[in-house]
């Protein structure tokens, strides 16, 4: 038996669980925020379109290392809003020349810390895509600068505010699945052996030196840009540093931001093949599968992803299972959430997803919460401290995998105690004249 949740649940607990995401903040239309977008690719433009549609922004600047993209997106901004933004190839020049109230940052991960800190120092509030940093040290520096300022920093964890995620979380917190002993997070996709891609000279429209910035200067290949950076560990942290941040955040949300005591992770590239990087060609170097175990005080959480085999026997290819004494809750993406009771005589409970199309996310709600936080002075739903914790868990998983062993975590001191080898991996050297933050 399978019942839609709205026709099945009754009582006080159910009524609380049915509450959807917070109402969209009704901001003053008289206030026009001067907005700059740094990283004007596919996702950055998704965020900017929501900012424009809110009706209280003036887009003053776009910044990207790809000049073709800048020209195309500046035209779109003009079509959507009538604004004629100035365009920049370097965020430092942008902040020198423009007065910015809000900076949207949607660049590859290795740029997040330097650009967020520069934006805050220029007096801007920041909407930053997850993860907060490429290393734990970068994320810590962003958090420190943010907390010393009076600026609002919202991280793009839109699942924090998505209606079916809010509803599922209330069901869990109200004891709908009983006592939770384990959480299992997963992302499964198709894939196979990877053949190297030929290195090329960067296109004339692309400033490849600036793209790499503080990261190592890899040879250019089209597999990295546009859009492929997440599986190159110089610029990002693979699937765990991408999808994993969202689902680790769901665990932290449920656990009232409790952090784990230890992390152990394994992974590799048995299907994709050994990573290649030479003068002629290269492949990605992120793991094609990874398993990470997070040991909390009273429960354990497990992450797994694979970039081969497809969905397989799973009922869903993405999400997390909360396994409790009364049954299992699956929180998914386009498939909403479902409760599978341990008592087989009881019906399953399901609630459909409520998502913005065509991309299936809830950026509109998160942007409205961001503006509400700016205007009220309260913390936003996905405050920098929230984003930092979820990012830290993903990066601890990557760090453990690189070391080939478990690591302990001291959440109060923000360090890996008594382990100088692991502590060294919380930072990395920057290239050239770029200075590591903090």
Buried (B, 14 or more C-beta within 10 A) or exposed (E): EEEEBEEBBEEEBBEEBBEBBBEBBEBEEEEEBBBBBBBBBEBBBBBBBBBBEBEBBBBBBBBBBBBEBBEEBBEBBEEBBEBEBBBBBBBEEBBEEBEBBBBBBBBBBBBBBBBBBBBBEBBBBBBBBBBBBBBBBBBBBBBBBBEEBEBBBBBBBBBBBBBBBBBBBBBBBBEBBBEBEEBBBBBBBEBEEBEBBEBEEBBEEBBBEEBBBBBBEBBBBBBBBEEBBBBBBBBBBBBBBBBBBBBBBBBBBBBEEBBBEBBBBBBEBEBBBEBBBEEEBBBBBBBBBBBBBBBBEEBBBBBBBBBBEEEEEEEBBBBBBBBBEBBBBBBBBEBBBBBBBEEEEBBBBBBBBBBBEEEEBBBBBBBBBBBBBBBEEEBBBBBBBBBBBBBBBBBBBBBBBEBEEBBBBEEEEBBBEEBEEBBEBBBBEBBEEEEBBB
